Amino acid sequence: MVNNMTDAKLTNWTAAESTLLAGMNEVKHEEGSRFYLIFVELKGANGSIVLSNQHQLQFDEALQDRNNYYRDDRQDEAILPPLVYLVKPGTFKALQDYIIANSTASYNQYKVPLKLKTPETLTLMLGNRHK
């Protein structure tokens, strides 16, 4: 159930492929299964927000509506439904700081990555999930 979701605004999001989980015990998953992990940060919600199974399905449907490749893979059961995680406020600022510190990019050049590409950035996001 989501409390006060109508007051919440999506401020940032990013995704990671399950292949980045290799060797990690952070997320329970079947060995060899493919799926996306989606991280979202919400602003302006009163009270605690918990993403329900219904909201997880809505993210899946929205991705299928917007990306033909994703829809085809889901329909062919080549990938499982995504795992959607709400992250703590400030997580995307921490991600920005980490990427700037570990690359040649500057703050002026930075854009939130649509897809995480390293186990380290995935670990950062997983460590900032709402429990």
Phi, psi and omega per residue, in radians:
M1 nan 2.487 3.114
V2 -1.894 2.169 3.102
N3 -1.594 2.286 3.051
N4 0.962 0.588 -3.120
M5 -1.111 -0.502 -3.123
T6 -1.149 -0.407 3.105
D7 -1.463 -0.214 -3.033
A8 -1.539 2.529 3.070
K9 -2.160 2.368 3.077
L10 -1.248 2.095 3.141
T11 -1.736 -0.612 3.133
N12 -2.713 2.750 3.040
W13 -2.711 2.727 3.014
T14 -2.720 2.913 -3.113
A15 -2.349 2.846 3.055
A16 -2.509 2.561 3.048
E17 -1.408 2.566 -3.121
S18 -1.083 -0.341 3.124
T19 -1.073 -0.408 3.093
L20 -1.240 -0.231 -3.133
L21 -1.365 -0.099 -3.086
A22 -0.885 2.164 3.119
G23 1.449 -0.059 3.128
M24 -1.723 2.596 3.065
N25 -1.933 0.291 -3.058
E26 -1.212 -0.580 -3.041
V27 -2.257 2.241 3.085
K28 -1.282 2.204 3.123
H29 -2.751 2.750 3.080
E30 -1.287 2.352 3.090
E31 -1.021 2.259 3.110
G32 1.538 -0.170 3.115
S33 -1.318 2.512 3.137
R34 -1.937 2.356 3.090
F35 -2.872 2.978 3.062
Y36 -1.846 2.599 2.966
L37 -1.881 2.228 -3.121
I38 -2.026 2.290 -3.138
F39 -2.004 2.225 -3.119
V40 -2.211 2.531 3.036
E41 -2.101 2.247 -3.119
L42 -1.969 2.591 3.132
K43 -2.204 2.545 2.997
G44 1.484 0.206 3.119
A45 -1.507 2.385 3.065
N46 -1.591 2.249 -3.127
G47 1.442 -3.076 -3.115
S48 -1.488 2.564 3.134
I49 -1.987 2.295 3.053
V50 -2.184 2.189 3.124
L51 -1.377 2.159 -3.137
S52 -1.466 2.990 3.044
N53 -1.037 -0.631 3.118
Q54 -1.084 -0.720 3.115
H55 -1.183 -0.629 3.071
Q56 -1.047 -0.770 3.120
L57 -1.112 -0.644 3.125
Q58 -1.129 -0.671 3.066
F59 -1.097 -0.757 3.127
D60 -1.051 -0.825 3.137
E61 -1.099 -0.716 3.134
A62 -1.112 -0.713 3.098
L63 -1.119 -0.715 3.126
Q64 -1.131 -0.637 3.121
D65 -1.170 -0.533 -3.008
R66 -1.764 -0.207 -3.065
N67 -2.450 1.942 -3.092
N68 -1.093 -0.672 -3.133
Y69 -1.135 -0.752 3.115
Y70 -1.101 -0.811 3.134
R71 -1.018 -0.797 3.130
D72 -1.064 -0.766 3.124
D73 -1.128 -0.670 3.109
R74 -1.189 -0.765 -3.123
Q75 -1.157 -0.595 3.100
D76 -1.442 -0.012 -3.092
E77 1.022 0.519 3.065
A78 -1.320 -0.428 3.064
I79 -2.336 2.634 3.112
L80 -1.476 2.941 3.057
P81 -1.020 2.665 -3.120
P82 -1.276 2.741 2.946
L83 -1.720 2.187 -3.089
V84 -1.930 2.220 -3.122
Y85 -2.120 2.343 2.987
L86 -1.512 2.261 -3.141
V87 -1.875 2.788 -3.122
K88 -1.169 2.632 3.053
P89 -0.986 2.433 3.136
G90 1.608 -0.109 -3.118
T91 -1.107 -0.699 -3.111
F92 -1.275 -0.441 3.003
K93 -1.203 -0.711 3.093
A94 -1.123 -0.670 3.082
L95 -1.100 -0.776 3.108
Q96 -1.035 -0.850 -3.131
D97 -1.041 -0.725 3.134
Y98 -1.115 -0.817 -3.104
I99 -1.143 -0.734 3.113
I100 -1.092 -0.737 -3.118
A101 -1.196 -0.391 -3.042
N102 -2.044 0.425 3.104
S103 -2.618 -3.103 3.101
T104 -1.643 0.033 -3.129
A105 -1.271 2.679 3.043
S106 -1.888 2.949 3.128
Y107 -1.056 -0.580 3.130
N108 -1.194 -0.462 -3.100
Q109 -1.607 -0.207 -2.973
Y110 -1.236 2.390 2.940
K111 -2.313 2.503 3.083
V112 -1.054 2.216 3.138
P113 -1.187 2.393 3.054
L114 -1.209 -0.534 -3.134
K115 -2.384 2.254 3.066
L116 -1.268 2.484 -3.040
K117 -2.079 -0.089 -3.108
T118 -2.255 2.620 3.067
P119 -1.050 -0.547 -3.125
E120 -1.143 -0.742 3.123
T121 -1.223 -0.606 3.074
L122 -1.122 -0.750 3.114
T123 -1.058 -0.718 3.106
L124 -1.038 -0.820 -3.113
M125 -1.180 -0.745 3.125
L126 -1.098 -0.597 3.132
G127 -1.257 -0.202 -3.123
N128 -1.958 0.304 3.101
R129 -1.215 2.567 2.927
H130 -1.213 2.351 -3.122
K131 -1.552 nan nan
